[in-house]
Amino acid sequence: MKHKNLLFNKHFNNAQYKQLKIMKNVFLLLFALLYINTGFAQVTGTFDTQRSNFTFEKNGEYDVISGDNALFTEQIGAPQLPVIIKKYLLPAGTILTGVNISGTNKNQLSESYYVYPAQPPCPLNGEPCPDFVEPDSAIYNSTTPFPGNIVEIVSDNYTFGYHIVTVKICPFEYIPKDKTLSIYTHISFNINYTSGNIELTEKITERRHNIARNYVSSMVENPADIEAIDKTAKLKLPSSTKTTNHYNTLLIYIDSKLQKKRHPPG
């Protein structure tokens, strides 16, 4: 009888050990998945365009490419290509970790292009512009695609308590030595971030909250996300609360500008 009990206990302990080991592995897996889902996340962005959205003009031997509401690459002496600036809203307290491309559609243009080199900005006080800067030979004699990144983080800041990330998108890729130019008609990308500490302001008036909310919604590409991350203060005071804070005055000024933009005179 004693021998049978020892065998039973041995088998029971082995089975119990295996069961506990399985439970441990399952727990670790669930914990890892939970950490990934809550610790790491992303905001998805897309950009679509076509050749007709840009103007191609000659300036001497160079080709100048421009577009409505587009800025330019700023590296002096490097090819001057259009860039588009977009802003995205991230949850408060998050830590930006970078941006990655998730998909593109690229078409090579049939013509040959000698893209105009970017120049120093002209002074705003009416003084003469700086002397013309010749193309950077190290870049223009290279087969390395320019620019190196078609989507790049420009800034990572807080605006009125909201986490705003600004990205720069260049829908062109230029091979200087071959003078070949391609356009990205579609770009999809992910702005990646991890969770962090949320630092809320102590209090905010209802009016100030609404003005800031409307302002931020008007400037970002993902305004619908503001519903999920709308809290920027620990306490929201009624609109009737009087404040003399200069910050409130600034927000009221912004609100008036937004109203004029929505309802232009005439």
N, C-alpha and C positions, 0 to 999 in steps of 0.2 A: 504493500500500500504506500509506504514511504517512497519507494522507487518511482511509482506511478505519479505521485504528487510532484516529485522533482522534475519528471519529464513534462508534466502539465505546466509547471511554473516556468520551465525553460522555454517551451513553445509560446506560452502567453507573453513572456518578456520579449521574445524575438518579434512577435506580431505587434506588440505594443510599441516597440522601438521603431519598427518600420512605419507604423501609422503616425507616430509623432514626427518622424523624419519627413514624411509626405506633407503633413500639416505645416511643418516649418517651411518647406520649400514653397508651398502654396501661399503662405503668409508673406514670404519674402517677395514673391512675384507680384502679389497684390499691392504690396507696399511700393515696389518699384514702379508699377503702373500708375499708382496714385501720385507718386512724386513727379513722374513725367507729366501727368495731366495737369497738376496744380502748379508745379514749379517752372515748367517751360511752356511757352505758348507763342503765338504769332498773329500778326495782322496781315491779311493778304491784300496786295495791291495789283492793279492791272493798268496797262496803258496801251491804247490802240490809236494808230494814225495811218496816213497814206502819203504818198509822194506829193499829191496835189495840195497838201496842207503847208507846203514849204515853197519858198521862192528861190530860184537859182539865177544869179546874175553874174555878169562879168565885170571885173575891176582890173583892167589891164590884162595881164596873163593869168590872173587868179580867178577862181570861182568862189563867189560869196553865197553862202546858204543861210537863209533866215526863215523865220516862221512867226505867225501871230502868237503873241503872249509868250514867246520863247526868249530866253537869255542865251548866252554863249559860254563855251568853255573859256577859261581865263588864263591858261598857261601861255605866257608871252612867247611868241615864236613858234608855237605848236599850232596844228590845224584848228581853225575856229569853226566849231560845230554848234548847232542849236542844242540847248538843254531846256527841259521843262521842270519846274519846281512844283512839288506836291507835298501837302502836309497830312499827317495821319495821327489819329488820337489813340493813345495807349492807356491802359488802366493806370490809375494813380499808384505810385509806389513801386512800379515795375522798373527793372533795370534793362536797358537796351543792350543786346548782345551782338547785333549785326543785321545784315540783309543778305539774302541769297536769291538767285534767279531760279524760278521753278519751271519756266517755259517761255519760248520765243518763237517768232515767225520772222525770218530774215530773207530779204530779197536783194540781190545785187543789181544795181543800176547798170544799164548797158553802156553809158557814156564814160569817158575818162575825165577825171577831175583833178585840178591842181588847186587844192583848197587854200583859201586865203589864211595867212598866219595871224593869230590873235595879236592885238596891239595893246600897248599901255593905254589906259583911259585918258581922255583929254581933260584938262582942268575945267572946272565949272565957273571959274572967275573970268573967263574970256581970254586967258593967256594961250599962246600957240600950243598945239598938240605936240607931244614928244616926237622925235625923229622916227621914221619907219623902221621897224625891226624886221630883218630878213628872216626867212624860214630857218628854223633850227635844223642844221644838216644832219645831226644825229637822229632826229625823228623822221625827217623827210626822205632820208636814204635807207630807212628801215622797212622791213616787211611785217613788223609787229603791229597788230591792230591798234588803232587809236580811236577813242580813249580806251584805257585798259578795263574800266568798269562802266557798264551802261547804266547801272543804278548804284547810287552812292549816297551815304548818309551825309547830310549837310550840317544839321544841328539837332540837338536833343535837349529840349528845354521845357519849363513849365510856364504856362500862360494862364493867369487868373486861377491857378489851382489845378489846371488840366495838363496832362503830360502830352506834349506835342513833339512829334519827330518829323523833320523835314528831309525829303529825299530829292536828289537831282537825277533826272532821267535824260540820257542822251540816246535818241532813237537812231543814231547813225554809227556806222563802223567804217573807218577809213584805213586803207593800206597805202601809206604815203608813197613808197617806192614804186608800186604798181599803179598808183593813181586810181585805184578801184574804190568805189563807194557803195555801201550797202545800207538799206533802211530796215529797221525793225518795225514791221507793221503791227506786231503784238508783243508785249512784254508782260509777263506775270512774275511777281516776286513776293517774298515773305519778309516782313520785318519781325525779327525774333527778339524775345525778351524773357526774362525770368522774374519771378515774384520777389518783392522786397517789402520794405516797411512803408506803410502809408502814413504820411504826416499831414493831418488835417488842420486847417486854421481853427481857432477857437470858436469863432462865430461869424455869421454873414447875414445880411438882410435879404429878405425875399427878393427885393428889387435888384440888388447887386448880383444875387445868384442868377436871376433870369437874364440880366443883361450879359453877364459873362458867358452863360450857357449859349445864348443866341449868337454871340460873337464867335465863340469857338466852333459852333455848329456850321457857321457860314464860311469858315476858313479851312476845314478839314475835308478829306475825301470820304471819310466814313462817319458822317454825323449820326447815323442810326445807333452807333455804339455808345453814344453819350448817355442813352437811357440806362445802360447797365453800369455805368461808372460815374453817375451824376453827383455823388456826394463829395464835396470838397471842404466841408466844415463840420465841426462837431455839433454846432447849434445853429439853426436857421431862425432868424428873428422875423417877426411880422413886418410887412412893408411899411407900416406906420411908424416904426422905430426911427427916431431922428439920429442922424450921424453927421459928423463934420469932417469925416476922414477924407483926405484929398484923393484917396483911391476911389471912393464913391463918385467924386466929381469927375474923375477921368472916365469911369464907366458910363456915366450919364452922357458925357460928350461922345463916347463911342456909339452909344445907343442912338443919339440924334443923327450921327453920320449914317448909321445903318438904315434909319427910317428914310433919310433923303435918298439913299441908294435904292431902296425898295419903291419909293414914290418920288421920282424926279420931278422937278418943277416944270410947268407947261403941259 
